[in-house]
Amino acid sequence: MFLEDLFVRQHFRGRGIGKGLLAAVARIAVDEHCYGIHWEVLDWNAKAIEMYKAMGAEFRDQWRLVLLSGEALRRLAGQAL
């Protein structure tokens, strides 16, 4: 399962809300027989990284983020059969 966005407003952080939300997503993933949950985190987000590590998440540094947008996206779309 790919998790696109999970955000807790600054005022509510540190109360276990993020962990609770991820636990709910994990429950859905288990119920749907998913292999796991995949998401991304920016390298400067130390508190989130710390939380993910504490939950047992693995960091896959060998993967590279890819984005195709703008003119390059339109150019490729124009090549569709």
C-alpha positions as semicolon CSV with decimal commas, in nm:
position;residue;x (nm);y (nm);z (nm)
1;M;0,000;0,000;0,000
2;F;0,135;0,346;-0,088
3;L;0,062;0,623;0,161
4;E;0,052;0,954;-0,027
5;D;0,012;1,207;0,254
6;L;-0,011;1,201;0,631
7;F;0,005;1,534;0,810
8;V;-0,050;1,638;1,171
9;R;-0,067;2,012;1,237
10;Q;0,218;2,147;1,449
11;H;-0,014;2,230;1,741
12;F;-0,125;1,865;1,769
13;R;0,215;1,695;1,730
14;G;0,364;1,495;2,014
15;R;0,027;1,355;2,122
16;G;0,044;1,021;1,942
17;I;-0,189;1,130;1,663
18;G;0,056;1,047;1,383
19;K;0,124;0,705;1,529
20;G;-0,250;0,648;1,568
21;L;-0,314;0,742;1,207
22;L;-0,036;0,510;1,087
23;A;-0,176;0,232;1,307
24;A;-0,514;0,275;1,137
25;V;-0,348;0,257;0,794
26;A;-0,157;-0,053;0,909
27;R;-0,484;-0,216;1,015
28;I;-0,628;-0,153;0,667
29;A;-0,312;-0,289;0,504
30;V;-0,327;-0,607;0,713
31;D;-0,702;-0,650;0,650
32;E;-0,643;-0,606;0,274
33;H;-0,352;-0,856;0,280
34;C;-0,099;-0,595;0,165
35;Y;0,271;-0,677;0,179
36;G;0,345;-0,353;0,362
37;I;0,307;0,024;0,360
38;H;0,535;0,247;0,155
39;W;0,576;0,623;0,201
40;E;0,836;0,895;0,170
41;V;0,982;1,140;0,419
42;L;1,207;1,439;0,357
43;D;1,558;1,393;0,496
44;W;1,532;1,708;0,713
45;N;1,222;1,582;0,899
46;A;1,419;1,436;1,191
47;K;1,124;1,395;1,430
48;A;0,921;1,198;1,175
49;I;1,224;0,983;1,087
50;E;1,279;0,912;1,456
51;M;0,914;0,810;1,497
52;Y;0,923;0,584;1,189
53;K;1,242;0,414;1,310
54;A;1,089;0,361;1,656
55;M;0,796;0,184;1,486
56;G;1,037;-0,049;1,305
57;A;1,015;0,109;0,958
58;E;1,297;0,028;0,716
59;F;1,463;0,305;0,518
60;R;1,535;0,215;0,157
61;D;1,807;0,465;0,068
62;Q;1,885;0,292;-0,260
63;W;1,551;0,405;-0,407
64;R;1,538;0,733;-0,599
65;L;1,235;0,960;-0,616
66;V;1,115;1,026;-0,969
67;L;0,885;1,305;-1,092
68;L;0,782;1,370;-1,450
69;S;0,590;1,697;-1,488
70;G;0,545;2,011;-1,694
71;E;0,662;2,010;-2,053
72;A;0,836;1,673;-2,019
73;L;0,506;1,518;-1,902
74;R;0,316;1,673;-2,193
75;R;0,583;1,564;-2,442
76;L;0,566;1,203;-2,322
77;A;0,184;1,210;-2,319
78;G;0,195;1,318;-2,683
79;Q;0,379;0,996;-2,768
80;A;0,101;0,770;-2,636
81;L;-0,041;0,529;-2,891
